[in-house]
Amino acid sequence: MKAGIPSPPEGMEAKDVWCRPRRVGAVVFFDTTVPNPGTVSSEVVPMNPLSNPICSRPAQEALHEGFLALLPRISHHARVCFRHLKCHQKDDALAEVIALAWKWYVRLQEQGKHAAEFPSVLAVFAVRRVRAGRRLCGKERSKDVLTPLAQVRHSFTVAPLPSGSRLGDNVFDQALQDNMQTPVPEQVCFRCDFPRWQGTRSDRDRRLIDDLMIGGRTSQVASKHGLSPSRVAQLRREFHEDWERFCG
């Protein structure tokens, strides 16, 4: 036989046993003879299910009773932590906390640990997970403006537009009104006061004000005048405050 290839079993020829594999990793069987009838039992033996003590009905009932004993404490902690939410949001958050607590309670029981010894810890971690936008199934999108997670993380709220207009001051009506023309008295005041105010500033400040007024970005203005973007932002606020003081 060739080096590296074992010899065939006794009583068999090499041509009856060995064959060239068609691809790398092919499996070669020494004996492919069909067994004689009667050598293999035809009896069907059912496989035993996985032995899990929690799968039995008494164990499930005991599991439910144990969790129901902890449920009031978990629910109270969740209501206190989510008391600032609206009614429907509070109900959803409470349901998620209970679902997560139940999932972790069952997992701890499978590991042989007793969650009844630390119900407060179970409630605290469930509330933290829900606050972070993580649910029993899936996770909230942190870049979706309609999700509570994005609103809390970026400090903003979403409110509906008013159903109709009214005679009083309405911020949305003023914002949506198409008025690109400044009233004449304001134009006259600006044309008279703005050059006088610019005259109180230095040449560099006047150039900065002109570039900022035409819509220049902070980084572009900083690069043009050899300043840092943070310094340009500071000067922008200083110009605004000085202009308000000048106008009285």
Secondary structure, 3 states (H helix, E strand, C coil): CCCCCCCCCCCCCHHHHCCCCCCCCCCCCCCCCCCCCCCCCCCCCCCCCCCCHHHCHHHHHHHHHHHHHHHHHHHHHHHHHCCCCCHHHHHHHHHHHHHHHHHHHHHHHHCCCCHHHCHHHHHHHHHHHHHCCECCCCECCCCCCCCHHHHHHHCCCCCCCCCCCCCCCCHHHHHHCCCCCCCHHHHHHHHHHHHHHHHCCCHHHHHHHHHHHCCCCHHHHHHHHCCCHHHHHHHHHHHHHHHHHHHC
